[in-house]
Amino acid sequence: MTSSPCLRVSFDRIWRSAALALMSSLALSGGAVAADSYPDKPLRMIVPFSPGGTGDIAGRLMANKLAEGLGQSVYVENRGGAGSIIGTDSGAKAAPDGYTLTITNGAAITTAPLIGQKLAYKPMDDFIHVFLIGSFPNMLVVRADHPAKTLAQFIDFARKEPKGVSWGSAGVGSAGFLAGELLQRQAKFRMVHVPYKGTGPAVTDLVGGTLGAMLTSPAVAAAQISSGKLRALAVSSATRLQEYPDVPTMNEQFPGAVGDAWFGISVPAKTPQPVVERLRSELVKVIERPDVRAQLQQAGLHPMGLGPREFEKFLKQETTKWAAVLKDVKITAE
């Protein structure tokens, strides 16, 4: 006795449905097992900067302490270049398994698209931005023998300078560049921007007198300020810094001139949610440690500790803010 074609088709459909359900169940259970056993091997933290800077210091500190909580080593890989774009791109293209973390920052995530920089990754689509470590302001510094003793005097001096006052930063799109452009926008004056490949050469030229002013992190300028070679005129933070209580904020004279830089930790998009949550949970524990907070502050960072939702909201606010600034001055990538 032979079965009818209709019955064979029906059995085939039932078999295929059962097989698909079994495969889905196995995949889900496998994912759960993977998440439960995560991590079972060392992790990599990509730092898209050269060793020694604020981002590198923050990355190494977070990597070392995160390793203690995860029970696996987290080794740091410095991949500097192109204003942190090269290392960030590498992080975006890594396997989405939670074993590659990237130190992200405004230049590579929010600013680059606004200045027309060509990226091989999509800052908001190719990452899950897991944790906002902290922020730091930039400081307007001049030579100690500069005639301006205050921010107001400096702006007046710049407005009267026939050839314009030169000012340096670590390049178009860098944190110092953004702070400088924001100050000029709010105070309604212009300077002549001189982009550098790093803050070190800019500080050297400023001390040597070939550069008129500079916007950089307080940590970078600290040694030259304490030695009496540079003078701090203002900071871009919302409130005065504890380390420099006599240095006013730009915001005090020009409301809205608040432009802090930031560092965060991100993983590739499609990283399993349980893995993301494990990382977030462990990173919260890390940043709540008094010794970690003290070391971050020593490096010039204000600890923040925001998780994925708050981090993403922060990034959208940053994009909106800097889009207005960069549109006004018609900046494009150099």
Secondary structure, DSSP 4 states (H G I P E B T S, - for coil): ----HHHHHHHHHHHHHHHHHHHHHHHHHHHHHHHHH--SS-EEEEE-S-TTSHHHHHHHHHHHHHHHHHTS-EEEEE---GGGHHHHHHHHTS-SSSSEEEEEEHIIIIIGGGGT---SS-TTTSEEEEEEEEEE--EEEEETT-S--SHHHHHHHHHH-TT--EEEESSTTSHHHHHHHHHHHHHT---EEEE-SSHHHHHHHHHHTSSSEEEE-HHHHHHHHHTTSEEEEEE-SSS-BTTBTTSPBHHHHSTT----EEEEEEEETT--HHHHHHHHHHHHHHHTSHHHHHHHHHTT-EEEEE-HHHHHHHHHHHHHHHHHHHHHHT----
